Amino acid sequence: MPTMNGLKEIAHRVMRERGLSPDFSPAVLAETSAMVQAPAAQGPAVRDLRGSLWASIDNDTSRDLDQLSVCQPTTGGAVKILVAVADVDASVRPGSAIYAHARTNTTSVYTAAEIFPMLPERLSTDLTSLGEGQDRLAIVIEMDVQADGTVQKSDVYRAAVRNHAKLAYNSVAAWLEGTAPMPSRVAEVSGLEAQLRIQDQVAQSLRANRRQRGALSLQTPQAEAVFEGGQLSDLRPEPPNRAKELIEDLMVAANGVAARTLAERGFPSLRRVLRSPERWERIVALAGALGQTLPPQANGEALARFLDQRRREDPVRFPDLSLSVVKLLGRGEYELELPGDRSQGHFGLAVSDYTHSTAPNRRFADIVTQRLIKAVLSGQPAPYSDDELTAIATNCTVKGDAARKVEREMSKRIAALAMSGKIGTTYDAIVTGVTPRGTFVRVLQPHIEGLLTQAQGLDVGDRVRVKLTRTDVQRGFIDFARA
């Protein structure tokens, strides 16, 4: 049975098979070792906002901190939200080996066996990370959010910032939900409690506004691998998390401001789009089986209402319905939008203006957007030609898909390891995919996906009783038969 080291070897192999580089080249390592910290203040164009009560919220173990947030009350009942994004472009310059590696992989890849960062850790977890107590350069996205969740005014500029508190999703979420005491770091920083409560309220208003326009509220089951002494000890479910939603809502709004800023200044942009569902007719059929009617043509508002109703009426099975809908929506992609064009928008988020700009330590598209925004701010022409941006968009889509496949394949190997001692056990499952390679099902508890034999007549969203027949950790295979 593979140990943690064995799983790491498999992860490296799968990365290469998917066209991704698992290791940094000697040239990248040499550039990294010679790097120094970019100064936190560079002339009158950089505002000094280090005294603002910035804080980060991320995973417990994350050190590659991309963004901070802070809020300020305004007249008229609006709240000014400021999102500071790490100025990675200040350190990762075109023509460098580090930039070339980031452009090749386009994203960090996260597996339970090993994390493959897009940038060397000396950058992503130190020099270009918004670490607590550190003065850092940032791009600040400022927006006035009204009580109804609309963004009335916005601005983008460069600033020097300082993270006053590194917080974690789980502890902040439990506190906001009233199931755990205030995190110690929140209590230690004067004024931070009020800050977070206001930001949480603003995030909920932003989300409510998008849901009125048809944004989909989905709850897909996730399982976290837990290792002890180099051995897999558990697969722990990850419940919904209010602090994650807080950050997600602020980032969706900030990415909308970034996209509109480029469009208003006549600049091209890389849009993140999700087109109308590829299999809307199957979504209609799923709703019909549950006694609900959806229109024959894709309609985000109708789908959002249906999902909200199902969440209220059957919360236990709602994650399974969510998983089916996610599979049927299709995949997101990057697309070049030229001045005067109109992008497809993002069906799931119910936004027409959306780019990726808030995670430059982890995604190459965000570095590209950052360079475009800095060109706008400095009055310079676009730093990329349209052909270059088209090629970048295509590569980011392809490599992003490859990264997700690596993560999924390694999750399957972890799951096969967890299930290896349970051959013959029967489970309730839901069909998650029907492909030329076969029919795939996900066990409801634990959340494990595998191939189903004897699957004639089944489609995505159908429920079935299955029996585990085989696992292969090396290949990541889990096989079920109908029970």
N, C-alpha and C positions, 0 to 999 in steps of 0.2 A: 504494500500500500504506500503511495507517495507521501513523503514528509513535506514540510514547508519548503525545504530546498528543492525537492523534486517538483513541486508545483511551480516554483520560480523558474526552473528550467523549461517547463512546459509553456509558461507564459512568454518567455523570451522567444521560443520557437513559434508560437502562435502569432506574436507581433510580426515577426519576419514573414510568415506565410501571408499575412494580410497587407504586406507592403509598407509596414511601419518600422522605424528604427528603434530598437529597444535600448541602445547604448549611445552615449555621446562620443563623437570622434575625438582623436587627440587634439585636433585644431580647436574644437569647442572647449575642451578642458583647459587648453593653454590660454585661450582668451578669457575664460572664466577666472582662472587663477590670477590673471593680471588686472582684473577689474577693481575699481574703487567706487565708493558710494557717490552717486550723483549729488551735487549740492542741493539743499532743500530750498534755496531761494536764488533766483536768477533774474535780477533786474525788475523794473517797474511793472512788467507784464504779469508777474507772478504775485498774487495777493498772499499776505501772511495770515492764514487762518488757523495757526497752530493753537491758539487759545480757545477755539470753539470746542465744545464737549463731544468730540468725535468718538465713536466706539464701533467695534466690529462684532458681528455675530456669525459664527461659522461652525463647522464640525468640531468636536472636542479636541481632535488631534491635528487639525489643520494649522499649518504655518504659512501657506501660500495665500496670504490675505490680499484680496483684490480691491475690496471696497470698504468704506466707512460711511456712516450716516449721522446726521444731526438735524434738528429741527428748530425753527424759530417762529413764534406766533407773529401774525401780522394783523393789520387793521382789517375790519370787515369780516372776521371769522375764518379767514383762510389760514393755512399753516404753510410756512416756507420749509420745504424739505431740501436738504443738500446731500448729495451723494458724491463722495470723493473716490475716484478710481485711480489706482496706482499708475503713475506715468512710466510704464514699461518701455515705451519708445525712447525715453531719454537714455536708456542703457543698452537697448537692443537695436542696433543700427543696421540698415540695409547694407549688404556687402560683407557683413561679418559671418563667421561660421555659425555663431549662435542663431542669428537671424535665419540662415539657410536651413538649419535643423528644424527650427520652429515652422518655417514655411513648408518643409517636407511633411512633418507629422501633423501639423495644424492644431493639435489638441493634446492635452494630457490624457493618459489612459489609466483608469482606476480598476484594479483587480484586487481580490482578497489576498492573492499571493504576493503581489508587488505593485507599486505605483510607478508608472513611467511618465515623469513630468515632461512637459513640452520644453521647459527651460531648465538649465542646471539648477540644482537646489540652492546653490550659493546666491543665485539671483532670486528665484521664485519664493524662497523661504527666508530671504535676508535682504539683499540689496534692493530688490524691487517689490518686496512685501511690505504692507502697511502694518508692521509689527508694533506691538504696544510699547509706548514710550519712545518711539523713533520719529525723527523729523523726516518727512518724505515729500517728494514732488507728487502732485496729483492733478488730474483733470476733474474739475468740480462741475456737476450738473445740478443746477438750481431750479426748483419749480414751486410755484404757488398752487397749492391744492385746496380747492374749495370744499365745503362740507359735503357736497354731493359727489365728491370724488373726481371732479373735472380739474384739469390742469389749465389755469388761465394765463399764467405768465411763466416764462422760463429763460434761463441764461446758461451759458457754458463758458468757463474760463479756467486758467491755470492758477494753482495755489500751492502753498506749502502747508502741510497738515501734520497733525500728531494724533495717533491713536491713544486715547486715555483709558481704554478698557477693552481687553480681549475677552469676549463672551462666547458661550457655547449654546448651540441650538436647544439641546435637551433641557438644560437647567433653566434657560430663559422661557422656553415654552411651558414647562411645568409651573413656573411662577406666574406667568400671565394667565394661565388657565386655573390658577388657584389650587393646584394639587401639591405644591411644594413651596418652601420658603424662598424669599428673595435670594438670588445668587450673591455670594459674599462680595464679589467684585462690584456689583451694582450698589450694594450698601456702602461700600468704601468710598465711592466717587460721588461727591456731593452734586445733586441735581440730576444724576443719571436715571433714577427711578422715574421721575416725571418725564424725562426725555423719551424713554422707551415706551411708556404708556401712551404718550401723544403719537409717537411713530406707529404704534400698533393700531390706534384708532384711525390714523390717516391711511394705513395700509388696508384696513378693512373697508374704508370708504372707496378707495381705488378699486378694490376687488368687486365690491357691490356694483359700482358703476360699469365695470366691464361685463359683469354677469347680466346686467340689464340689456347690454348690447349683444349678448349671446356667447360670452366666454364660457368655456366648459369647465366645470368643477369635477375633476376626476380623482379617484382614490385607488391607485394601483398598488397591489401588495408587493412589498420588498422584504428581503431577508438578509440580515447581516451575518457573515461568517465569524465565529468566535474561535480563536485558537488559544490553546494552553500548552506550553512546553513544546511548541512546534507541531502539535497535533490538533486536528479539528475537533472541537468539543461540542459545538452547538450551532444551529442556524436560528438566529433570533429575529423575529418579525419587527419591522420598523413601522410604528403607527404614524398617523398624520401628526404634523408638528406645526404649531401656530407660529413659532419663531421663524421657521423656514418660510412659511407663507408670508410673514411680514417682509422678509428680505426679498422674496420673489416678487411681491407686488411693487415694492419700491424700485426694483431693477427693471421690471417691465415698463414702468412709467419713465424711468431714466433713459432706457433704450429708445423709447418713443421720442423723447426730447432730442437725443443725439441724431436720430434719423431725420427729424424735421429740421434741425439746425443745418444739416448738410444740404437738404433740398432747398431750403429758403435762401441759402447762399449760392445756389447754382452749382453745387458740387455733386459728383456721382457718389453712390453709396452701395455697400454690400447689405442687402436686405435679407433677413431670415424669414422665409415664407413657409406657410403650410396651406396648400391648396384645398379646395373643397374635397370632401372625403372620396377616396377612390371606390369604396364599396358602400355607398349610401343606401342602396337597395337592401343590403343585408342588415344595416342598422335599422331600417324601417321594419324589416321582418322581426328583428329582436324585440323592438318596441311592440309590434303587433302580438307577439307571443305572450307579452305581459299585459295585454289589454289596452295598449295605448296606440294612438294613431299619429304618425309623423307625415309631413307633406312629401309628395313624390320627388321633389327637387330638394337638394341640400339646403338646410335652413338652420343656422347656428342657434338662433333664439329658440326655435321649437325644440331642438335637441337639448339645449341647456335646461329648459323647463321640464322636459321629460326626465333628465338626470336628477334634477333637484327633487322631483316627486319621488323617484325611486330611492334616493338617499333617505328621505323621510319615512317612506313606507316599509323599506326592507334594508336597513343599514347593515345587517350582517352579510348579505349577499351583494351589496353595492360594489365592493372592490372587484368582484368577479365580473360584474357588468362593465365596470370601468375598464378592466383589462381587455374585454372584447371590443369595446368602442375604440380604445387606443390602437389595437391591431388593425381595425378597419379604417381608421382615419388616414393612414399612409404616413410617409416620412416627411420631415421638414427638410428644406434645402436652402442654400445660399443663392442669391440672384443679384446681378448688377442692375441697379436702377440709375438711369441717366436723368439729368435735369429735364423736367417736363414730363417724364414718364410717370406711370402709376403702377406700383407693384401689386402683386396678388394679395398682399396682406397675410395675416396669420389667422387661419380659421379658428383654431383652438383658443387663442387668446382674445379673439374679437377685436383686433387692432389692425389698422391699415398701414401704420408707420411703425416699423420694428426692425432694428438692427441688433447686432451683438457688439457691445462696447464696454461692458462692466466686468469682464473677467480676462484681462490681457495677460496675466500670468499663466493662464490655462488654455486660452484659445487664440489662434493666430488671427482670425477674423477681427477680433477685438483690437489687436495691435494695428491692423490696417485701418480700422475706423478711427483709432486714436491719432494716427498720422494724418488722416484726412482732416480731422477736427483741428489739430494743431496748425495745419496749413491755413484753414479758415481764420483762425485766431490771429495768425501772424501776417495775413494778407498775401500769402504765397499761393502759387497755382497748385493744383492737385498733384501729389507726389507720385501718382500712378497713371498710366494711360488706360483708356477704356479696355483695350485688349488684355492688359495685365490684370485688371480687376476681374474681367470675365474668367481668365485662367485661374485666378486665386479663388473665385467663387466656386468654380467647378471642382478644384482640388480640395477645398475645405469640405464640400459636400461628400466627395468620394472618401476622403480620409476620415471624416467624422463617422460615416457609415462603417468604415473598417474598424475604427476604435470601438464603436458599440458592439460590433461582432466579436472583437477580442474580449471585451468585458462579458458579453453573453456566453461565449465559449468557455471562459474561465469559470463563470458562475455555474455552468453545467458540470464542469469537472469537480468543483467544490460540492455541488449537489450530489453527484454520483458517489463521491466519497462519503457524504453523510448518509446516503441511502443504501450503501453496500451491504449492510447487515440486516436489511429488511425485505429480502426477496420473499415473494409470496404474500406480502401484506396487501390488503385491498384498501382503496381510497375513493372518496368522492372527488371528481375532477371536472374541469370545464375545458372545452375545445378552444385553443388559442390561435391555431393556424392550420390552414389547409393548403399545401404546396405540392409541386411535382415530386418532392422528396418524401412526402408523407403527411400524415395528420398529427398535430402536436396538441398535447393536453397539459394543463397545469393542475397539479394536486392542490386542493384547497388548504390542507394543513398537514405538513408544512408546505410552503409555496415552492413547489418543485415542478419543473417542466420536463417533459420527455416525449418520446415517439410512441404513438398508439398503433398497434396492429389491429386488424379486423375493424377498420374505421369506416366502412362503407355507409354512405347516407348521412354522415355527420358534417356539420359546418361550424364556423366560429360562433361561440356563445352557447352551443349545446352542452348539456350536462350529461355526464356518463360515469358509471362505476367502473373502476379499473383495478387491475392487479399488477404489482411490480414483478417483472420477469427477469430483468437483467440490468446490470450496471457495468460500465467500463470507464474507470477513472482516467486512464491515459487518453482516451478519445472523447471523453465527456458524454458518453451515451447513457441514457436511461430509457429503458423500454418497458412499456406497459401493454397488457392485453385487456380486452373487455372482460369484466368479472361476471 
